[in-house]
Amino acid sequence: MTTSHHVPSETPRAAALLGRSFGSIPALVVLHGAERPGQPALIQGESQLGYGDLVRGMKRVAAALQREGLGKTDSIAICGATSIDYVVLYLGALLAGLVVAPLSPSSSREALIRMIVDSGAKRLFADPDVARLVGDDPRLPATTSLMDLDAWLDASVPADSEPRAVDVGPDDPFNIIYSSGTTGDPKGIVQPAMMRWMHLVRARANGVGPRSVALYSTPLYSNTTLASFFGAIGVGATSVLMAKFDTRDYLELAQRHRVTHTMLVPVQYRRLLADPGFNAYDLSSFVMKSSTSAPFPAELKAETLRRWPGGLTEVYGMTEGGGTCVLEAHRHPGKLHTVGVPAPGHDVRMIDDAGREVPRGEVGEIVGRSLSMMTGYRNRPAETAEIEWLDGEGRRYIRSGDVGRFDDDGFVTLLDRKKDMIISGGFNVFPSDLEAVLREHRDLLESTVVGVASEQWGETPVAFVVVRPGAAPNAAAIRAWANERLGKMQRLADLRIVERLPRSPIGKVLKRELRDAYRP
């Protein structure tokens, strides 16, 4: 099956709604269901759901939740693999004015329970294995299996149910995204409806419209996916869903459905380009590819531009919002080492440790403000205050925790996470500088650098590397090679060869795991 592109452009009603400074994404989906019911909204495998059927499902979900007594700003939690039913449930809850907390199924039992309780969820919808994992803990709300969503709806409301209309404002909560679910203490990031609306505005700027086909291979609980997905569904595009990323499956879907847009994390670009069959696929339909969530090496951007048709946009920002930078890599091939310039309407600045703004060109922590900002961390006012910075006029900015600087052209160079910066002998050492050198070694596939405690220096750099298939390098020789190219205070104290780097479900290297497990 190949997705049809014979759909109309934005209708006058849709264009009027999309042209507003704020609007309801679920209301837009309902409009698409009325105006182009047969257009594919969601595709997964051989299953397809048109906008008309999507809206009917959304309305049934909204009516069922309302019948159970849930109303505006009440929350539900969803924990499961990507599926069409997952989307119908998510959008139906939003249509009823509810707040959704999408949770990672790979979280530990205790982390899941903490997140569900913290979210205030009145009901949990989960895959069967998740339901078995959390069990019947008395702290949890009633649980419905995502596999039994149709049965729950059949028992709750008639097929043609119409929910009560709900008016949602720009500051009302849209969803709660948890910052961690595998390690650490998860924090619930409350994103308002305006924040998601601004993601839709960015999607339109990237050329996403009713004729677009977007391919998603990262999970729906991740803000990486949702920040792009809600824009696509809001403008009436077709979204192709993958429950699990696989390079060959991705390439086949991209060719089969004539995909025009995608959001991938950098490690996925690397794996796709390394697939021996990559060049055999017809990817000429691509208009724009995007990337976010992890550092995107300049040489990988260059290879992507060279080998993959269409534009390439890197989006630098946080789930908490604040200041976002955008690099249109296809327009600025000389700036691939940067994360671009502040997005329209985004005010990005650099501050020192004392909270003072630093001049252009100097290194500082990146802070930003925009219409796309979280309300705060749920139930954590003190931690919310810690991540905020106020300028001289009392305006609220969000601290990124990242260190960077502006160049003379206004492009931002990202140096490192502030917490990952190594202070060795009183000198600041940026792991990203060391990783850039290691990427030049022909036998290395991946590398990362962390700081470990040192009696002599306070902290000292240690590298963890993955070698290319067929290579048989010596760790001491690689370390010596790197140290010949590094400054005196940058030199590696140790280098370990590992089979793989630990990563989060969306591809971020988990440096803390390496740092905690390291033994000299």
Phi, psi and omega in degrees: 000130176247130182296133179282141176258007183277068178233152181289161172288185180304129176284163179303321181293316179295317180299322180295317179292318182291337181279355181283160178288339175204145177202179182262122177295315176301323178295324176296318179298319177299320178297317178298324179296327179281324187268333178216064186300330184274350181291136178298125175265316184225137176228132173216117184060233178266001180269143181217139179232123177282165181298326179297312179291326176301314182293321177299319177294317178302316182294322178295317179298313181299315181295321181294318178294319177295322179296330178279002175095006179276137182227188185308133180073356167293158184236154170233158176245141177236129181220101182187176178287158178301131178202165176296319178299324178302314181293316180301316180296313182301309182292326177296319177296319178296323179298329178276002180083011181278167177252133183253135173248098178278126188242151182280125178293344180275001179291156175290163180302311183294323178296318179299313181298318179299317181292317180298315180294315182298324182290344183072021184302133177273344177205145177248129173248123189215154170296153183305320182292328176291317179300320178293323182296312183280339176063210183254042179305129184296345179282347189266153176282179176301143184244135175241132178288135175298335177290338183252024184300317180298318180295321178296318179293317180300326181278348187256313188215156174294162184296332184257028184294142175246123179284161173291140179292141180230132179265117181250128181263170184298331182267356179289145181294140180256306176207168178240115181255124182271133189286341182205144177218359181250319177220165177077185182257111185298136175248133180273113181269112182272111180261127179280167182300327179297324181298316178291326178297322179292331174294324176295319178300319179294323179299316179297324178295334178271011176085012179282128180210188183301332181275356185280153173233116184252138181248126183241124182236002172260157189291154183286347176279350184270137177296335175306315180284310189295325181297335177264319186298315183295331174294316182294313182290329180291328180268358177090023178280173173262130180247126177259125187253139172242129178286331181213137182283133173213132188299314183291320177298319180299311183296321179294319178294319181299317179288316185297317185262006180051056185295138180253333184222150176205156172237120181229153173270158188306321182296332177289320174301316181298316182290323179294314181292335179276349179296127183302337182265005187307312186291347182277349184265146178271105181248023185291347181284345186295131174261315183210135172247144180233159178214149179199180168084343180205159179302137183245099185303144183301320182292330177287323174299315182297318179295320178298314179298323184287324191252347187237118182300157178092170180284170179222123180239126173260131180247118177255123179186188182235155172300328178288345181082200183110248181256128177245139173246147182230129174248114171274090190298325180292337179268338186229066182297341178274000183241025185293343178280356181252174174254015173094201183247160177305137179295157177306132180082005181250129179255110183245133180223169176241135180232156178270184184296338179271002179084016179263140178291137181258154180294158177304135180100339180269155182279138177198174175283137181279127174232154181201159176220154181187185173284350181257083183220143177295155172290320180160178173280129182298129176062020183224068182297325181292318181288331174296316180297326182295329184270358181260146174230135180252133178279185184297340179261008177080014179280143187273128174240159176253130176284134181273334189079003179255151178252134181200188176203154174274141169268183185294340180265003179087009176273146183261125171263123181270125183264304181188168166295138181301321182287341179268349179297137183260129176254103185245115181062028180087359180257143176279124178243122181265117180307327182298328178293321180288321179295326178296322177293315181298329179295342180280347181284126188293339182268357185257134177269316180214158176204156172210153183234135177232161176262134177238159183296142179219128178296325184280319189247355186088301172221156179212149185281141173229134181255145172238127187230152173245128183269156178289150177303134179091344180276149178227063184281164177253130185301317181295323181291320178295317179299316179296320178300314181294316184294335174295336185255358182254156175291164185304317183278353180265349192299142183286132176279335182201158175217129182241134174269126181235159180290324180203159174268134178294133183228154172285170180301341179252018168095003178284135176290129182271082184298328182298323179297318179293317181296316183290328183274348186291134174229126182301000000 
